[in-house]
Amino acid sequence: MVLIGGHPISAKIPVMRLTPEEHLVIREASLRYFGVRPQLFGSRVDDNKRGGDIDLYIETACEPREAFGREMHLAADLCQQLGDQKIDVVVNTGRLNLPIYHVAREQGVWL
């Protein structure tokens, strides 16, 4: 078990394309704005791929307007803390059944 900022980060996490610090920043920001841990999906969960943005999936019971505001705050916070990286946040409020939700759940790794 690795500790970053006093918080445990499991050494067994299969996410090799985020640093432990990035992992912690993303997880804490998601918890702050949505109260839930996010899932990382897309190319960042595949060690054999290069580049790629940070794709995050979050499920929430928030109303869509509230979720949109939280998403904007989360994205701004992550941009400030992680620097110039492309970050995509997919928020599922449970009102739609989009294909991207299924992809994210299948590929996703909890942070």
TIBASE-737332 format. One record per residue (C-alpha): residue in three letters; y, x, z. Coordinates in nm, 4 decimals. Each point is the difference from the previous one (the first is absolute). Layout:
    r         y         x         z
  Ala         Y         X         Z
...
This chain:
    r         y         x         z
  Met    0.0000    0.0000    0.0000
  Val    0.3392    0.1365   -0.1024
  Leu    0.3134   -0.0925    0.1949
  Ile    0.3312   -0.0341   -0.1805
  Gly    0.2935   -0.0858    0.2209
  Gly   -0.2447   -0.0879    0.2766
  His   -0.1772   -0.2568   -0.2202
  Pro   -0.3633    0.0382   -0.1051
  Ile   -0.0755    0.0486   -0.3679
  Ser   -0.3720    0.0051   -0.0668
  Ala   -0.1184    0.3159   -0.1730
  Lys   -0.2580   -0.2174   -0.1797
  Ile    0.2602   -0.1997   -0.1922
  Pro   -0.0886    0.0261   -0.3698
  Val    0.3667    0.0211   -0.1003
  Met    0.0491    0.3544   -0.1171
  Arg    0.3125   -0.0548   -0.2044
  Leu    0.2298   -0.0816    0.2912
  Thr    0.0930    0.2485    0.2663
  Pro   -0.0686   -0.1010    0.3597
  Glu    0.3760   -0.0300    0.0465
  Glu    0.0359   -0.2334   -0.3017
  His   -0.2946   -0.2041    0.1271
  Leu    0.1670   -0.0423    0.3393
  Val    0.3447   -0.0824   -0.1429
  Ile   -0.1456   -0.2689   -0.2279
  Arg   -0.2205   -0.1533    0.2679
  Glu    0.2775   -0.0106    0.2595
  Ala    0.2516   -0.1496   -0.2437
  Ser   -0.2438   -0.2733   -0.1009
  Leu   -0.0700   -0.0793    0.3629
  Arg    0.3736   -0.0069    0.0726
  Tyr    0.0894   -0.2416   -0.2817
  Phe   -0.3177   -0.2074   -0.0365
  Gly   -0.2021    0.0549    0.3167
  Val   -0.3057    0.1037   -0.2025
  Arg   -0.1518    0.3189   -0.1364
  Pro    0.0303    0.0413   -0.3758
  Gln   -0.2698    0.0909   -0.2473
  Leu    0.0513    0.2859   -0.2419
  Phe   -0.1493   -0.0645   -0.3445
  Gly    0.0252    0.1327   -0.3530
  Ser   -0.0098    0.3626   -0.1084
  Arg    0.0883    0.1385    0.3441
  Val   -0.3427   -0.0965    0.1334
  Asp   -0.1737    0.2013   -0.2726
  Asp   -0.0052    0.3763    0.0566
  Asn   -0.0908    0.0560   -0.3663
  Lys    0.3256   -0.1489   -0.1279
  Arg    0.3379    0.1691   -0.0149
  Gly    0.3494   -0.1283    0.0570
  Gly    0.0472   -0.3664    0.0478
  Asp    0.2163   -0.2124    0.2168
  Ile   -0.0790   -0.1187    0.3496
  Asp   -0.1441   -0.3522   -0.0330
  Leu   -0.0034   -0.2021    0.3214
  Tyr   -0.1528   -0.3417    0.0642
  Ile    0.1077   -0.2167    0.2927
  Glu   -0.1186   -0.3462    0.1021
  Thr    0.2346   -0.2116    0.2098
  Ala    0.0468   -0.3589    0.1095
  Cys    0.3779    0.0286   -0.0505
  Glu    0.1825   -0.2429   -0.2237
  Pro    0.0606    0.1579   -0.3430
  Arg    0.3766    0.0413    0.0527
  Glu   -0.0519    0.1673    0.3355
  Ala   -0.2756    0.2196   -0.1439
  Phe    0.2304    0.1067   -0.2847
  Gly    0.2695    0.1097    0.2463
  Arg   -0.2523    0.1912    0.2065
  Glu   -0.1404    0.1613   -0.3140
  Met    0.3470    0.1218   -0.0998
  His    0.0600    0.1474    0.3470
  Leu   -0.3437    0.1632   -0.0037
  Ala    0.0581    0.1527   -0.3443
  Ala    0.3441    0.1317    0.0998
  Asp   -0.1376    0.1445    0.3240
  Leu   -0.2887    0.1718   -0.1813
  Cys    0.2323    0.1350   -0.2675
  Gln    0.2258    0.1468    0.2674
  Gln   -0.2874    0.1539    0.1953
  Leu   -0.2245    0.1152   -0.2864
  Gly    0.2633    0.1038   -0.2492
  Asp    0.0003   -0.0555   -0.3709
  Gln   -0.3430   -0.1512   -0.0636
  Lys   -0.0927   -0.3106   -0.1940
  Ile   -0.1284   -0.2567    0.2477
  Asp   -0.1354   -0.3414   -0.1008
  Val   -0.0444   -0.2593    0.2728
  Val   -0.2139   -0.3063   -0.0741
  Val    0.0453   -0.2718    0.2611
  Asn   -0.2426   -0.2919    0.0129
  Thr    0.1401   -0.2994    0.1898
  Gly   -0.3132   -0.2042   -0.0674
  Arg    0.1717   -0.2392   -0.2396
  Leu   -0.1248    0.1506   -0.3260
  Asn   -0.3305    0.1433   -0.1162
  Leu    0.1025    0.2885   -0.2235
  Pro   -0.2485    0.2456   -0.1575
  Ile    0.1867    0.2957    0.1570
  Tyr   -0.0937   -0.1336    0.3443
  His   -0.3698    0.0254   -0.0865
  Val    0.0418    0.3529   -0.1396
  Ala    0.1884    0.1107    0.3109
  Arg   -0.2604   -0.1480    0.2368
  Glu   -0.2886    0.1602   -0.1931
  Gln    0.1577    0.3473   -0.0330
  Gly    0.2134   -0.0041    0.3110
  Val   -0.0269    0.2443    0.2850
  Trp    0.1520   -0.1023    0.3336
  Leu    0.2760    0.2235    0.1271
